[in-house]
């Protein structure tokens, strides 16, 4: 079974900031964590646009044997489906 949580909102509403907060908490307990840019290129740290604004990212974690993927992106449903396939 696959489950999704989708956070939607207006630009500047804090969606990516919420994803960053979730990522940082999950990383503390994860057995594995890998961060990617939106084109699936691995990166070592979250990119920032300004001092307090993060760029979109993809994170893959394993926590208690379960795979967790966080995709923080201002993309539409069709784009998300293409990204995941």
N, C-alpha and C positions, 0 to 999 in steps of 0.2 A: 504494500500500500504506500502510495506517495501522497504526502501532504504539502500544502503550500500556505504560506502566509504572505499576503500582498499588502503592502502599505502604499496607499495612494494619497496624493495631496498636491496642493499648488506649489509652484516653484518657490523655494525658500522656506518651505513649511517644516523642514527638519527631518525629512525622510532618510537622507544619507547619514545625518548625524545620529539618528536612532539606530541605523544599521551598524555604525561604527561602535556605538555604546554596546550593542548586543555582541558584536564580534569581540570586543575587548574582554567582556565578561566570560564568553564561551572559551576564549583562548586560554584562560587561566586553568581550565579543567580539561581541555582537549588533549587527546593522545597525539593528534596530528593537526597541523594547521598550515595552510598554504594560501598566499595572497596573490591575486592576478589583476592585471589591468583588464579593461573591457575586451580586449582582443585576445585574451587568454595568455598573455605574456606574463610569466612569473615576475614578481617584484618583491623587494624586501620590506617595504614600508608603504603605508597609505600616502598617496599623493594629496597635496593640498592645493586649493585654488587661491585661498587667502589664509590668513593666520587661523581662522576659525571655520573655514569651509573646506570639506573634503571632496575630492574628485570621485566619480563613480568607480566601483570596484567589484570584483568577484572574490569570495573567500570560500575555501573548502576546508571543512573540519571533520574530524572523527571524534566523537564524544560518546563514551560508553558503548563503543562498537557501532554507533549509528553515524551515517554520513549526513552532514549538514552543509548545505550550500547557501550562502548569502549573496544575493545579487542586488547591488545597490545601483540602480540605473533609471534614468528618466526615459524609459523606452516603452513602447506600446506592446500590447499582447502579442501581435504577430511577430514583432522583432524578438520578443522574449522566447517564443516557441522556436524560432530559427536559431537562436543562440544556444538553446538547450539540446537541439537535435544534431 
